[in-house]
Amino acid sequence: MVKIAPSILSASFEKLGADIDEVVKAGADMIHLDVMDGVFVPNITFGPPVIKSLPRYDGVEMDAHLMITHPENNIQSFLDAGVDRISVHVESTIHLQRLLQQIRAAGVKPAVALNPSTPLHSLDWILEDLDMVLLMSVNPGFGGQKYIPATTKKIETLKETIVKRGLGIEIQVDGGVYPGNAHELASAGVDILVAGSAVFGREDYKQAISELKPK
């Protein structure tokens, strides 16, 4: 069963808690937190204080995606904010394996994210350290972008590698996800779909989430 992770990047920050409450009641499996520093990507969003203040729900994970340079410098503040999983970009840090080990040691699920042009072989020596791989299907920094079609083959190849190596790693895709491509992505091997405007841009959150679930 594919999980749906609405991204609060597309929510209303004037009523963020209420929006999160509504998507959880509508069937969201996770809440996706897009953290941007204005350096790694050309946008700035929010940090640990905001994350720590968000409501929590049993069975609904807080999924932090760190689009920041040198995440090792302030990873502890994100761990202290009470998230369930953290994705760090392969491109953003030198000592990636050490950072993943630190995340796992804190009881948080470690994950890595890859930009659209970053090859899968960058994961060759760290797959066993991961719970999830986040494949960006748009160039990160802004919501509402169109899905990059080449990502589908990337998903299929990664899924084959995971199965071949007998690993229990989830594949998450973020960017340009909408009902029209959700089935294709699920068929390719995606476990988690991140959706921003495809959920928060709709009046009926329950219907929006239902339409993203492959039938």
C-alpha positions in Angstrom: 0.0 0.0 0.0 1.4 3.3 -1.1 1.7 6.0 1.7 0.7 9.6 1.1 2.8 12.3 2.7 1.3 15.8 2.3 4.0 18.5 2.3 3.2 21.5 4.5 5.2 23.6 2.1 1.9 24.0 0.3 -0.2 24.5 3.4 -1.4 27.8 4.8 1.1 28.9 7.4 -1.5 31.2 8.9 -3.4 28.1 10.1 -0.7 25.4 9.8 -1.8 23.4 12.8 -5.4 23.3 11.5 -4.3 22.3 8.0 -2.2 19.4 9.4 -5.1 18.3 11.6 -7.4 18.2 8.6 -5.1 16.2 6.3 -4.5 13.7 9.1 -8.2 13.2 9.5 -8.4 12.9 5.7 -6.1 9.9 5.7 -2.5 11.2 5.5 0.0 8.6 6.4 2.9 11.0 7.1 3.5 14.8 7.3 6.4 15.9 5.0 8.5 18.8 6.3 10.5 20.6 3.7 13.3 22.5 5.4 15.2 24.9 3.2 18.1 27.2 4.1 18.3 29.5 1.1 21.8 28.2 0.2 21.4 24.6 -0.8 18.2 25.6 -2.5 16.9 29.1 -3.5 14.3 29.3 -0.9 13.9 29.6 2.9 11.2 27.8 4.9 11.3 26.9 8.6 13.5 25.2 11.1 13.4 23.1 14.3 11.4 25.5 16.5 8.5 25.4 14.0 8.8 21.6 13.7 8.8 21.2 17.4 5.6 23.2 17.8 3.6 21.1 15.3 0.8 18.7 16.5 1.6 15.0 16.7 -0.7 12.1 15.9 -0.4 8.4 16.7 0.6 6.4 13.6 1.4 9.5 11.5 5.2 10.1 11.1 6.9 13.4 10.9 9.1 13.2 7.9 11.8 15.9 7.7 13.6 16.6 4.4 16.6 18.7 5.0 17.5 20.8 2.0 20.4 22.5 3.8 24.1 22.8 3.4 26.3 20.9 6.0 23.3 19.3 7.9 25.8 17.7 10.3 26.4 21.2 11.8 22.9 21.4 13.3 21.5 17.8 13.0 21.0 17.6 16.8 18.5 20.4 16.8 16.4 18.5 14.3 16.7 15.3 16.3 15.6 17.2 19.4 12.5 18.6 17.5 10.9 15.2 17.6 10.8 13.9 14.0 10.4 10.3 13.0 12.6 10.2 10.0 15.2 12.6 8.5 16.3 12.8 4.8 19.7 14.4 4.1 21.0 15.1 0.6 23.9 13.1 -0.7 25.1 16.4 -2.3 25.1 18.4 0.9 27.6 16.7 3.2 31.0 15.0 3.0 30.8 12.5 5.8 27.4 11.1 4.9 27.7 7.7 6.6 28.7 9.2 9.9 25.6 11.5 9.8 23.3 8.6 9.0 24.7 6.7 11.9 24.1 9.6 14.2 20.5 9.9 13.1 19.9 6.2 13.7 21.6 6.3 17.1 19.0 8.9 18.1 16.2 6.5 17.3 15.2 8.3 14.1 15.0 6.6 10.7 17.8 7.7 8.4 17.2 8.5 4.8 19.0 10.1 1.9 17.7 12.4 -0.9 19.0 12.6 -4.4 18.5 15.6 -6.7 17.2 14.7 -10.2 20.7 14.8 -11.8 22.4 12.8 -9.1 23.1 9.2 -10.1 22.0 6.2 -8.2 25.5 4.9 -7.9 26.1 7.5 -5.2 24.1 5.2 -2.9 26.3 2.1 -3.6 28.1 2.1 -0.3 25.4 3.4 2.0 22.2 1.5 1.1 22.6 -0.8 4.1 22.6 2.3 6.4 19.2 3.5 5.1 15.5 3.1 5.9 14.4 5.2 2.9 15.6 6.9 -0.3 14.0 10.1 -1.4 14.1 10.7 -5.1 13.5 14.3 -6.1 11.4 14.4 -9.3 11.8 18.2 -9.6 14.7 20.4 -8.8 14.2 21.3 -5.2 13.4 24.7 -3.9 9.8 25.5 -4.9 6.5 23.7 -4.9 4.1 23.3 -7.9 6.7 22.2 -10.4 6.2 19.6 -13.1 7.3 16.0 -12.7 10.6 15.1 -14.5 9.7 11.9 -16.6 13.2 10.4 -16.3 12.6 9.8 -12.6 10.3 6.9 -13.4 13.2 4.8 -14.8 15.3 5.9 -11.8 12.6 4.5 -9.5 12.5 1.2 -11.4 16.3 0.8 -11.3 16.5 1.6 -7.6 13.7 -0.8 -6.8 15.5 -3.6 -8.6 18.7 -2.9 -6.6 16.8 -2.9 -3.3 15.1 -6.2 -4.1 18.3 -7.8 -5.4 20.2 -6.9 -2.3 17.3 -8.1 0.0 16.9 -4.7 1.7 13.8 -3.3 3.3 14.3 0.3 2.1 11.3 2.4 1.2 11.4 4.7 -1.9 9.8 8.1 -1.6 9.2 10.5 -4.5 8.8 14.2 -4.1 7.9 16.7 -6.9 5.1 17.0 -9.4 3.0 14.2 -7.9 -0.7 14.3 -8.8 -3.5 11.8 -9.5 -2.5 11.5 -13.2 0.9 10.0 -12.4 0.4 8.3 -9.0 -0.5 4.9 -10.5 2.6 5.0 -12.8 4.8 5.8 -9.8 3.4 3.1 -7.7 3.9 0.6 -10.5 7.5 1.7 -10.8 8.1 0.8 -7.2 7.3 3.9 -5.1 6.3 3.3 -1.5 5.7 6.9 -0.4 4.3 9.8 -2.5 5.0 13.3 -1.3 2.2 15.7 -2.5 2.0 19.4 -1.8 -0.4 21.3 -4.0 -2.1 18.0 -5.1 -3.5 17.9 -1.5 -3.4 21.3 0.0 -4.4 22.9 -3.3 -7.7 21.1 -3.2 -10.8 21.9 -1.1 -11.6 18.3 -0.2 -8.4 16.8 1.4 -9.9 13.4 1.8 -10.8 13.1 -1.9 -7.4 14.5 -2.9 -5.6 11.8 -0.8 -7.9 9.1 -2.1 -7.2 10.0 -5.7 -3.5 9.7 -5.1 -3.9 6.1 -3.7 -3.4 3.6 -6.6 -6.6 1.6 -7.1 
